[in-house]
């Protein structure tokens, strides 16, 4: 299951350095969320969730010029504890190996910009 984590730049640096992160919950395409958006296909649902995560990430920025940062995480079924409306709670930490990409929303932009996992560390200096 693909899930979306709004994250601050400082939290991202800590996650990158430690290789794991403990979360209470993470945005995910739960059966309830999919049912509420039954007119959308899987790709559209994932895009909608990533935009919701990007909006939440804007509140985590350290400066007004910084982008909202979202990590796309591939969850394993056994990590999911409970399913909520548009999120799941987890019973184990996520690992850096589960990160699929970073999605950034810059101020005054409407589209998310995709960064491959190997590009995240290289570009961190620009995300202030």
N, C-alpha and C positions, 0 to 999 in steps of 0.2 A: 504494500500500500504506500503510495506516494503521499507524504505529508509536508507541511510548510511551517517553518520556524522563523518568526520575526526575531531578529537578534541585533543587539548593539554592536558597534565595531569592537569595543573592549571585550565583550563576551565572545565575539568571534575569534579574537586573538587568543583568549584563554582556551577556547575549545580547540583551536588549531594546535596550540602548544601541548595541551594535555592529551588530546586524542579521544576524549569522551566528555559527555555532558549529561547531567541528570536533569530531567524535565518533569514537571507535573503533568502538563498536557501539551498537545500540539495539534494544529489545524489539520484536518484530514477529511476526505470525502466519505463520510459515514453514510450508512443506509438512509438515515433520516434526511441528511443534506441532499443526497442524490434524489430521494423521493420528492423533496421540496422543489427541486430543479429538474424534474423529469423531462422537460422540453429541451434540455441541453445534453450533448454527448459527453463522453468521458473527458476529452481534451478541453472542452469548454468549461466543464466543472472544475478541472484542475486549474485552468486559467483564472476563473472567478475566485477560487480559494487563494491563489497566489497573490491576486490583487488585494484581497482582504488582509492577507499577511503583510503586504507591503504598506498598507495604510496603518496597520498596527506598528510596523517597524519605524514609521515616521516619528512616533512618540518616543522612540528609543535613541534618536540621534543626539549627538553631543553638540552639533552646530546646525544652524539653519541651512547651510550649504551642503551638508552631508546627505548622502542618499539613504533611503530606507533599505535595509539589507534583509533578505529572506534566504534561508537555506532550504533547498528541496532535499528531503530526507526519504530514503527508501526504508520503511519500517518492516520488520519481520513480524509475522502474525503472533508469535509468542510474546512479543514485547507489549502488545495491547492489553491493558487491564480492563478499562471500561470504555464504552462508546457513548459519546454525548451528541448534542445536536450537530455541531460542525467541528468537533475535536475528539481526540481520544486521550485517555490517561495512560501512562506507561508504567510498567513494573520493573523496567531496567533502563540503564543509561543508553543513550545513542552513542555511536562511535563515529569518528571522522570517516571511516571507510563507508559509512552509510550515506554520506553527503553526495548527492548527485550533481549539484551545481549551486551557484549563487544567483539570485535574481535581485537586481537593484532598481529602485525607482528614484530618480533624481528629481529635485524640486522643479516645478514648472514643466515636467514631462508627463506624458500619459502612458507611455509604453515601458514595460519592464525590459531591462537589459540583462542578457544572459551571460554568465561567466562560467567556464568549465572549472571543475574542481582544481585543476593544476594552475589556473589563472588567479585563484583567490589570493594566495599569499603574495604573488607578484604585484597585484593591484591594491592591496590593503592601504598602502601609503596615500593613495588618491581618494580614499573613502572617508576623509575627515571633514 
